[in-house]
Amino acid sequence: MPPRRPSPSSTPRRPRPRREKTAPLVTPGPHSERMGRVDTAWLRMDSDINRMVIVGVWVLRPGISRAALRQRLQERLLCYPRFTQRVVEDAAGAQWVPDDDFDIDRHLVTETLPRHAAGSAQRALQDRLGQLAMEPLDPRHPLWQFHLVEDYRGGSALLVRIHHCIADGIALISVMQSVTDGGTPPLVPPARTEHHAGLAWGAEEWLADTIIRPLTGLTVKAVAMAGDQAARSAGFWMHPQKGFEDSLQGSVDAAHLALQVASDMAALALMPDDTPTPLKGQPIGAKRVAWCPPLPLDDVKAVSKALCCSINDVLLACVAGALAAHLRRKGIDTHSTEIRAMVPVNLRPLAQAHQLGNHFGLIPVVLPLGLDNPLERVYEVRRRMQALKGSTQPLMSYGLLALAGLLVKPAQDALLGLFSRKTTAVMTNVPGPREKLHLCGSTIEESLFWVPQTGTVGLGVSILSYGGGVQFGVVADAGLCPDPQAIIDGFAPEFGQLTTLTLMLPWGESD
């Protein structure tokens, strides 16, 4: 008799190969919109070790329900077309296309944190945020997702993930504030015409060309004008030629501008490598997130006023001190150690933040980790920040991002990799509202967010003022910094030492 064949139920099944989620190929219709080149660059920076996703959290008390939040998002968030559009990549870059299968329930999910010991709820929330920072968003649908933890320390926690190609941090703060109680939805913009789309596209083309063309004559003056006025004049971005004509009428010393631009380009191109530290290396692609209780903003203002420096100088000095203390605990001699942080610089009027997109440049700030005295550290930070005033480096970095959006991905990675290899951290300092906001009748007690790190950068530091306080947050690659809470715990002591030394200065004494 022939051997009996096994029944289908007893036959082991081969596992089906797992398919990556990819957006289906479509032909964009008349309602599609070309993605800007800088936004395209951010879209293509995604990697297995660093996702280009902005992650944030709101802690609310009392708690809110999913139904109330869902209704609010439908009324306010979906007023922005970007949140109902998906991305379709093509040979020329990418386009925004309406998602015909959009479902808000796909983007608003409820979370239940794992059981935790008393007092460790924040650690459980931090662990979940670290996981979400590395989970890719579904490219078949709009690139955002909200996660609601309905029961968190007597209230709720709202975890937010939005891809960087949609907007930068300044714009997203404007978006999130429009969702709060009393927030105003964005003005409905007029329909984009080919004329307006061409102007926006042309502005980015000009920026990219400015970086790579010889800096002579009109180009030099154009770069200088943009570096000085871009943060205040929206008209420049949409009508660059008119801005050039106006700028040429002023009494600008072209030779001085050429020297400034040439100096800034050389500074970017010839940046030395950072001092090797455990915070710099090859990331493993797992994230850890931590944050500290807020410092009173009035206390920070008082110290900055007493030392005749900016609030930003005080906060950056505290960051340098906390990082130095962390490295010393790792056995590193910090006296000859300096690390570079890339700091975003806004390049558009805040009134236009609701227009979304990415309109910021980056400026490299070298943190003085080798100074032990907190007062010396503050004054050295102030000196370095003043030396960067008037720099055209933010505009140049923006132009490089626009140029990267033109290149194929391997060439883009090679271009942007030059900067990530010379950078240890990305650091943001964003002023939020002075009064606490409310959402669905509940108070937003804490508001934090973290921007992604590009290339092989494994450390991100966020400073956010909100509701009368200043909070520090850190997101770090687990292979380079397994316990970022150790860095976070150093911020308050650093500020405490600085405050004590400030009070000990001989105020009012005469020679």
Secondary structure, 3 states (H helix, E strand, C coil): CCCCCCCCCCCCCCCCCCCCCCCCCCCCCCCCEECCHHHHHHHCCCCCCCCCEEEEEEEEECCCCHHHHHHHHHHCHHHCHHHHEEEEEECCEEEEEECCCCCHHHHEEEECCCCCCCCCHHHHHHHHHHHHHHCCCCCCCCCEEEEEEEEECCEEEEEEEEECCCECHHHHHHHHHHHCCCCCCCCCCCCCCHHHHHHHHHHHHHHHHHHHCCCCCHHHHHHHHHHHHCCCCHHHHHCHHHHHHHHHCCCCCHHHHHHHHHHHHHHHHCCCCCCCCCCCCCCCCCEEEEECCCEEHHHHHHHHHHCCCCHHHHHHHHHHHHHHHHHHHCCCCHHHCCEEEEEEEECCCHHHHHHCECCEEEEEEEECCCCCCHHHHHHHHHHHHHHHCCCCHHHHHHHHHHHHCCCCHHHHHHHHHHHHCCCCEEEEEEECCCCCCEECCEEEEEEEEECCCCCCCCEEEEEEEECCEEEEEEEEECCCCCCCHHHHCCHHHHHHHHHHHHHHCCCCCCC
